[in-house]
Amino acid sequence: MKKTRTDYVINFLIGTFLTIICLLFLYPIVHVLAASFSDPMQLMNHRGLLFKPTGFSLDGYEAVMQNKGLWTGYGNTIFYVLAGTFVNMVFTIVAAYVLSRKGWRLKKQITFFIVFTMYFTGGIIPNFLLVKGLGILNSRLALILPNAIATWNLLVLRTGFASVPESLIEAPKIDGANEWQIMWKVVVPVSKASIAVILLFYAVGHWNSWFNAMVYLPSARDLYPLQLYLREILISNADVAAGDNTINYIGELVKYCAIIVSTVPILCIYPFVQKYFVQGVMMGSIKE
């Protein structure tokens, strides 16, 4: 169809609006990146928007590199992301497959109780008492087991699995395949887009998580994730320069450098999984 003048005007307005939105989201990243390379004294005296470094200095990054807590947090966070996401995906895939298959008894009742947990929870204190009662307080398991399955992710993946044609499932059944084999060798391979999106949601959730660590690791500072160390820096404006050379004005610069150091890995992952977003979310959100 030939585009009319109205179509061009509407496309221009939509493009302009989306460009403005993108710039609004992009500016905080530009500001933090520029500030992290700025001279600390000039940065303190700067007012207004910041699009490029004011002067140039690597003092903030040098201070961050000398902070053993941040590197300990880095190692802990990588462990939580890998181990936690693995547990999340195994539990979520198995549960989603069971709830997506036709003919399973009590499927509707079980789904109701799962959805119920999205709207009503016991709260922080019961969860804390449960973790303590299980004997996993102040341990890595406290950040992995209580959140083994996210209800929303489970429902999205269940809908994605339900969209797999029954013919693809019946064929291996005729050949003698069991449910476990059908799930891992048929359903999972044809649902890569939905699984990639759910995997990314879990991984980003673990990477950004700090509240559970603050609650469940009260006496295990050596198990703190990166974001909890970063939170302490952002709130307390702590000086992280080494020894007697600590300089007060570098504290503000360290904030920006710590943010960049903790954000770069997750930003590097996004481009490789971005193509799965639209296809995966739509596949898991719309049921024919």
Summary of the structure (lengths in Angstrom):
residues: 288
radius of gyration: 24.0
end to end distance: 28.5
largest distance: 74.3
contacts: 812
relative contact order: 0.14
helix: 74%
strand: 0%
